[in-house]
Amino acid sequence: MTRLEEALSRVLAVFRRSRLDRDFEDELATHVALLTEQNMRQGMSRSEARRRAALKMGGLTQTRDFHREARGLPRLEHIVQAGVHAWRSWSHAKAVAFFASAALVVGIGSTTAIYSVVNAVMLKPLPYPDGDRFVAVFRGNLQNPQFYSALRSEDTERLQVRHRSFDAFGWFRGAGKNMMIAGQPYYVSGLAVTVPLVQAIGVPPAIGRWFDDETGVVLSNGLWQRLGGNPDILGQTVTLDGQTYSVNGVMPTSFRLPVPGMTGAGLGTDVWIPLDPRERAGAAYFAYGRLRPGVTMGMADDDLRRVAADIVAEDGPSRANFTARLVPLRETVSRQVRPTLGLLLGAAGLLFLITCANEAGLLLARSVSRAQETALRVALGAGTGRLIVHYLAESLLVCLAGAAGGVLLSVTLTPTIVSMAEGFVPRADEIAVDWSVLAFAFAAAVVAGVLSSLAPLWQALRTRPADILGDGVRTSASRRNRGASHSLIIAEIALAFVLLAAGSVLVAHVRALSRLSPGFDADGVLSFAVSIPGHVAADPDQRIPLQRRLVDAIDAIPGVEDAAFAQLLPMKGCCWPANVIPDNGRVASNPSSRTSLMAVSEGYFRTMRIPLKSGQLFREAPAIDESGPIPVVVSESLVKLYWPDQNPLGAFGHFDRPDGPRFTVVGVVADVKNAGLDNESVPEIYRPAAGSRIETMRFVVRSSRADTSLIADVRRHIQNLDPTQPVHDVELMHAVVQKTMTLERTVSLMTAFFAGAALLLAMFGVYSVVSYSVRQRTVEIGMRMALGATHRTVFSMVVGSGLKLAAVGVVIGGVAANAAVSYHGSVFRLGDSDYAPYAYSTAIIAVVVFAASFLPAWRATLMSPLVAMRNRL
Amino acid sequence: MSQAGKLDLLKGTLDLLVLQILSSMGEMHGYGIARRLEQISGDELAMNEGTIYAALIRLQHRKLIKTTWGTSENNRRAKYYSLTRAGEKALVAEAATWERLSSVIGRVLATAGARGR
């Protein structure tokens, strides 16, 4: 307890400093007076008596010092003092302080911006109570550990009954709906969720409540706002795909049930409708479970595997490879963006290090010019501790200011990054500057402060006061100092080179990607979607005439050359899986290879300009021919897979199972890059749309007209057919293709931005180092000129010194860049890059360093040799 | 730097001496304590009088002494120190500790001498 009391008195003493100081002065004065009088009584003169008295005390200043140290918190007071000194000394060099802080704002701000994204996407727990206990359950393949896919509802039902690891379990699937409310048709994206799952999520609606039977729906906040934001909406009836529901509740903003595999934040859900657990709609379900307390991921994984093995035993050999896999929900949400974020964080980190090196260089230069002051301090007894505190305080002051500015910068930078990577950043609305981000910025400032004060501190600790106070700065600001500042610049250039090289590689990659052909002609094609209710899609007598009417209506629009639809747009997610069993008995050699199924209308290949390689395209039949085999068109890679050494035309096969629907190959078309521009095409099989139950028809329309007028006409014509039919997802096909490169483009832009900032900093660093060395070598230069060196010689000498530094930096940077690029090349499948990016980066650095050394070199040539030789620093 | 090192060694003992002086002499100001210390120790202690004030502050923090303002012999403002109850107890305890410590050290040093140094 006394310790605490003592600490408390010390703290109080800090606050009552001046009062206590005055009191002690009185005390001290009394003591000294008494001593003086005593001395005088012994016969000394007044002044002698006084002097002796002070001596006996041990020195008045020292007494005051000891008193103060015993009284307050000396460490704290030293720190505060150091802070005040630092502030004062920076106020004498405002320009340098400003520049240092500005560089730090960029360095810390970029890193903080990326961190705030990383924090929201990967680190923060999911916004559900006990969010970390949620896992996503996938269908897996025993042969392929990388295979994750959706489950069938038969499986989820059995999992639910037989698991032992969860205290909450449910499943859901996507369910887009045509909604009619207040006479207006909307297309809304929905999720059909089993009732126990929504109850278990633990996030109650903002108004109303969750549904507990099949008649209620819950709207998202966004949809509610679009519909007017009126709380009266509770209880109102809403028609979804012809079925009526009543609105049970509205969710708070930013609530979502993440759908694994879909990173598009734009795929926000508008409505949640109840899912009948007995529904069987194929393999389209995702399941979540909440781990029971005490159950680990491993235990749950084993448990589900056991249930899956039981299912395989029950269902027979057709499901031989089936198993169930678990992934923590938080991970599934961020899985796709994680490598990209890692890359960006690395690049920002490099920029941060460059900023620190820059700062260190600045501080070093300052410490050299204040060498005398430092020498004096050391001579007067400043210990290592005091020096460290002093330099740290100076450095931290600037770094904390930089961090404050950096936080502001990140507030503006982060939304830009997120909008560039539009749709690919999950949990985007959770990105905000919270305590974690502020703490990160503060930590970054501290790290920067410590790192950048190392160089000047090291210098100061090795100062011998006698050297400096005697001869002046010139001699001791010699080799050692130059060595330190040169190393810093080399480090800066090396790091800048890495950023430049990485940026160039990425930019080249994006350029190469955009030149790749997607396999179809995307220019001049507009796409949009029309969705019909499930029951209409299921009935061929309703859907086929409807499809025909739609296509005809669109064809009739003036300016339209071709129109068609498919169940999926190429390059907008892949693919509808198909199981192809050709009659020749071939099986895919690789068990994890997949085949894509596309149900397309007759004009599809013509509209998309996908070239026909052999055979012919299927023609639209007036009705489904139930008896004959389905005519299909296959892609070239499918031919390589199943008919590698025979003509596929006329070959037969079955879908799904050996006794499934029979097909015959009528034509072969070129591959389409359905899995992304830089991926191998997934082998594809096309079947006529009439035979498929398509709920959402993705139309593609080729026309020379601009899209806004065209889409207005499209809407009008479709409204004429059916006023309740909404048109949604309008996009230019060109934009769809571009969007697949969004992540790459974002990263390459950001890296280029970082590289630019790095170059700027390096340029400034080179400039200061070179001008400093020119000043150091003034006498030498003067002598050379006097001995006959021309302007050009001097110029090239100075520039040469700068370029030499650059050369070392480039070599080091080149090695590091090579390692970095090959490590991260796997992220974007960059493939073997040639040396062009490195050559470009070297050239850019050479130019920048030349520009930076230009001014000092030029100034050197302007020196008059006589003045130079007489120059004394 | 070295000055501080020397003082450290004496730090604990000076506090003890001041406590003892205040206990035996009652209320005193800093000058008085210094004179008394000089008197008793026969001037053998080579120390600066100013350090007494640091000791007094430390004792104040530990609530072992209390202060009042008064007037000194030469009509100047001076602070007078006296022991608190806690201070008296602490004095007894620390004096005992000191006794034990010095006797133990004495015994150890005596044995070292027995080996014919």
Interface residues (C-beta under 8 A of the other chain):
Chain A: T2 E5 E6 S9 R10 D23 F24 D26 E27 L28 A29 T30 H31 A33 L34 L35 E37 K56 M57 G58 G59 L60 Q62 T63 F66 H67 E69 A70 R71 G381 G383
Chain B: M1 Q3 L7 H29 G30 Y31 A34 M47 N48 E49 G50 T51 Y53 A54 A55 I57 R58 Q60 H61 R62 K63 S72 E73 N74 R76 R77 A78 K79
